Amino acid sequence: MPLFSLSTQLLLLTSVYASADLHRPRGPSSSPFATSEGHLTCHGELCYPRVFQPTSEFQVVYEDQSLPPGLYVRINLATGQKEARLNVPQSDTVGSGAPMDAENAIVAVPEVKTEKAAHKSSMLEQSGKEAPAYSNIGRIQPPKDSSETTLFESCISRILAANTALPSTPILAILEDLEELAHGIYFGAEIAKQPKVVGSLLDLIISSDDANVRAMAATVLGSSLQNNPAAQDGAREAVPSLSEDVVRRMEVEGTPKAQERMLYLLGNIPPRAADPGAGPASHLLQRLLPIFDAKNAGADGRDGVRGKCAVYVMDHLLDPDMRVERESQSPSINAPRQKGTQQNLLGDDDVQPALWCAAFRRALVQWETRSSTPASAKAKVEQALSFPGCHS
């Protein structure tokens, strides 16, 4: 048996152990925190130590791995993965390289811009133009159901050809079909952006001899505008005087149901004035006051109109949260408003809240003298009186 020097024997022994160690499942390269065999977590063919074994290079930290203290931990924005390594001084370390706690040593690795993205950016810069502003209005997609589109187009063509003197039955059938479609964002915008369609519906509201037709036409137009900024923008451009036209019809309307539906439409018409603090003209609210205060004193079904008037006044005059929301939805109203002021969408006239609050109180007194109290309308009026504008 040949004799080897002591150093040669040690080298051979080390090679044997290293060769055997290569066949053991393990995680990243060895480190001072290496774990013993059997302390592994496996998911299918992927196995790694339960306790993270750091080295001087960054390695991925798996969700169920435990992190020893004092490591340098980061989130790599390019991959979205958590990575860690020994906290040794390098060019990308934070501070002086002193040991850091894992939870307090998270840094963001900036995403590397690809050559293609950089080329696009360079082309945009060279053109001297700015990137176009994003608009979601043009991205409203038509419904996938072609039968709805066919029905909608048929309704629109018949509405445009309708005459207010025609029998109300066929017109009502068209309006009922159109009302179901008008609640959709796409069809609502299609109705409101066409001046001829808005004009035809407005003609039915103003001139039809049938109160049911007037009410349904107002419902169709109101439904198309409700919670639909694209439709509201279209209506603002199609018929700038829409609010005034609706209130003018309400002043002579003799049917409570039609008045309620017109109030529903009025509440969905967006502010259109460009001056700070303005919206639907202040005189509109003044013209609504007699409808609430004088004509609706009796128990002839008009209490519903009074309740809807109260809601309209709350939304446009008394409730600061609703005023801010409506202002934010109207691109024409963009002037800053001082917090805590009584500025409102109907002008800055402090007489407006006083007149309406007095009318609300008179209504409550009138209802107390009646044998039956309209619970819904009374609740809305009491809610309107609860706002600070009615406390003075």
Steps between C-alpha positions, in 0.01 A plus 500: 500500500654826395567760763372856463596806684263633763394795283417273206283276721304801628443623143365159389268481805359848425432408135303190602273699732451776243408243232245336728355838596424582137231229492308640794195727420578848617420867447741773397874481551637435845539773760562547873127436548494158323242254640542129563352233272125447550425867571363562151169621362390339176229595254504237230853489361593835657681459834667769711607544864233593751737762636638729231872445435651835400817557302671814380271498191128574493276192494121459482325466837202265481178581685529220756870550574618641831747788481792523742553849648750749363453437127471750218148451358351662191202476265609467139252706297611331180386157624277590794689253722653549841878452504761494776873462555759544774531858613850560368616842375440531124421780258124442525469483877319759704702701749835389633439125471433450872273204584134577431180331611326316217174695540678835491730434205256478210601697193340521157692386197399723207360326197745480217365672190510269205661605176160506329343724766800730494472526122134598523577762764780639284271525197236687705760743631639561152154577363464790744143392581343395828327170548122536445286530814310186593124516450269215599203649316622380162555152640134422572435181308163407347324199651581159362131415462424616144124471562520787751682716247238421236217586739674822604550616142136421422378698801717800413382509139135484610548768766654733243205440269237527774251784509361625828152492347519127430310255724686450826488117505772434238716783638473358853607157375809653335585700812463196727747302288737794487479556877627148568797556271574855622636376834802351320809721475537451124136554401462787748789684339364424151166659594640811665772585248256534209333844502212376284422213737516723808288756316237240405474376859478859625219570250307205645559631853381849413233448235343156532131499593543179699643535853628140485702582189639814663596301810660214306697731270642675808585161651687389186708817489563497875605133493747565218669774705503330841857417613619530139760778452525432127125547458500811721772660290303419187176646637679815611617559145181377328250722685664765721159623619376156606456591868304815423279318248412227751416747779287705259293189428478415872350841578194419289492124552174389659583133561702410813646186341638697206639766734680235704659354188607846385660561839683169456632625165590840644704337775713317244572799275862606567604854596600696194610847613863606474499753783624396847221379727241496224304212360140479388402867517389629839160593362423131436482437872286808546261369235480160671401657831136576399464144368597372844335766715165597346373242253582199713326590825212258445485123529451447127808288433741792492680408821732284289596813305576680827723217611695502173529880518653461846753247366593730211553794737713285732721381214547844345482740791522357851716186494870598466607144415260478207605845379866399494416173321298676231768765456766233455292332229455824307806606296362853464514559875865490595558808710624439857240527774588606852429227750214568740323761288137485390593535135273276295420391149210747482697812584629665815171664598441424869131583450450171315551271803287728718205494257507126459546425869200718578296314236604165650383612844165617360454162336552320831243727667249432219550125527439509875149633435410216264349170602769303315864599478704411189780306673746493209471868405507606866818301563673668205395847613618430856831377361538823302435703816776311680776660293693797646358734235158473669624548859533876495 
